[in-house]
Amino acid sequence: MDSAGAYVFTTDRDALDIDVIHRFLSSESYWARGVRREVVAACVRHSFCLGVLHERRLVAFARVVTDYATYGHVMDVFVLPEHRGRGLGKRMMERMFAHPDLQGFRLWTLGTGDAHGLYARYGFATPAHPERWMERRDADPQGRTWREAPAK
């Protein structure tokens, strides 16, 4: 853990409140609306995670899906609305890219609909060869979707 004023930055998964992460992703994000809590918990368990705490409560979060050798995909970056405008997103990115476990990668990727300016500061740009990138979207292997079932 390291601190910046009243904020504490941590990679300790035990300090990350899954309920806060789930609530934001499932209710407020445009990219994971409706995601199930157990999916969020699995994502946190299997990713490099960085959280920001204020008075011991989670107020910002980001994760990296990585092999810890060559590649990292930044995902699920958010700062709770009441803590925005304080540079927490920038400080999370700085700490993430400086973390000893995330050094030497040849490629970092991410997707964003609204934060291109933030990520450009850290070297992100439109893929040099977008024609080489593909994606595949699947439902859950048990036939369920990764999202919550709609309320009836």
VENTANOR-V302960 format. One record per residue. RES is the residue in three letters. PHI is phi in degrees with one decimal (999 if undefined). Layout:
BEGIN
[[RES | PHI] [RES | PHI]]
END
This chain:
BEGIN
[[MET | 999] [ASP | -137.3] [SER | -124.2] [ALA | -141.8] [GLY | 65.4] [ALA | -84.7] [TYR | -109.1] [VAL | -119.0] [PHE | -99.3] [THR | -143.8] [THR | -108.5] [ASP | -76.8] [ARG | -58.4] [ASP | -65.7] [ALA | -88.6] [LEU | -90.6] [ASP | -87.2] [ILE | -58.6] [ASP | -63.9] [VAL | -65.7] [ILE | -61.2] [HIS | -62.0] [ARG | -59.7] [PHE | -65.0] [LEU | -61.8] [SER | -78.0] [SER | -112.0] [GLU | -115.4] [SER | -79.9] [TYR | -89.9] [TRP | -98.5] [ALA | -137.5] [ARG | -54.2] [GLY | 85.2] [VAL | -60.0] [ARG | -75.2] [ARG | -59.3] [GLU | -66.0] [VAL | -69.7] [VAL | -59.9] [ALA | -60.7] [ALA | -65.6] [CYS | -61.4] [VAL | -65.1] [ARG | -61.4] [HIS | -108.3] [SER | -128.7] [PHE | -78.4] [CYS | -121.3] [LEU | -130.4] [GLY | -120.2] [VAL | -119.8] [LEU | -109.5] [HIS | -130.2] [GLU | 52.1] [ARG | 67.5] [ARG | -112.1] [LEU | -69.4] [VAL | -124.6] [ALA | -155.2] [PHE | -156.4] [ALA | -154.5] [ARG | -140.4] [VAL | -126.2] [VAL | -87.8] [THR | -151.6] [ASP | -97.1] [TYR | 62.4] [ALA | -129.5] [THR | -131.2] [TYR | -143.6] [GLY | -142.7] [HIS | -116.8] [VAL | -78.7] [MET | -144.3] [ASP | 53.4] [VAL | -81.7] [PHE | -154.7] [VAL | -127.7] [LEU | -58.1] [PRO | -50.7] [GLU | -71.9] [HIS | -116.6] [ARG | -74.3] [GLY | 81.6] [ARG | -115.7] [GLY | 79.4] [LEU | -66.8] [GLY | -60.8] [LYS | -64.0] [ARG | -66.8] [MET | -63.2] [MET | -62.1] [GLU | -59.2] [ARG | -68.0] [MET | -62.0] [PHE | -72.4] [ALA | -93.7] [HIS | -63.9] [PRO | -59.1] [ASP | -75.5] [LEU | -117.1] [GLN | -100.3] [GLY | 82.5] [PHE | -69.8] [ARG | -93.0] [LEU | -148.7] [TRP | -120.6] [THR | -134.4] [LEU | -166.0] [GLY | -124.4] [THR | -148.9] [GLY | -107.5] [ASP | -148.9] [ALA | -127.8] [HIS | -58.1] [GLY | -61.7] [LEU | -60.6] [TYR | -72.4] [ALA | -60.6] [ARG | -60.9] [TYR | -107.9] [GLY | 92.4] [PHE | -77.1] [ALA | -149.4] [THR | -57.9] [PRO | -52.4] [ALA | -62.3] [HIS | -133.7] [PRO | -60.3] [GLU | -67.4] [ARG | -91.6] [TRP | -96.5] [MET | -135.7] [GLU | -140.8] [ARG | -135.4] [ARG | -117.1] [ASP | -123.9] [ALA | -81.4] [ASP | -58.3] [PRO | -56.9] [GLN | -85.2] [GLY | 89.8] [ARG | -90.2] [THR | -86.9] [TRP | -76.4] [ARG | -93.6] [GLU | -65.0] [ALA | -67.3] [PRO | -63.8] [ALA | -68.9] [LYS | -99.2]]
END
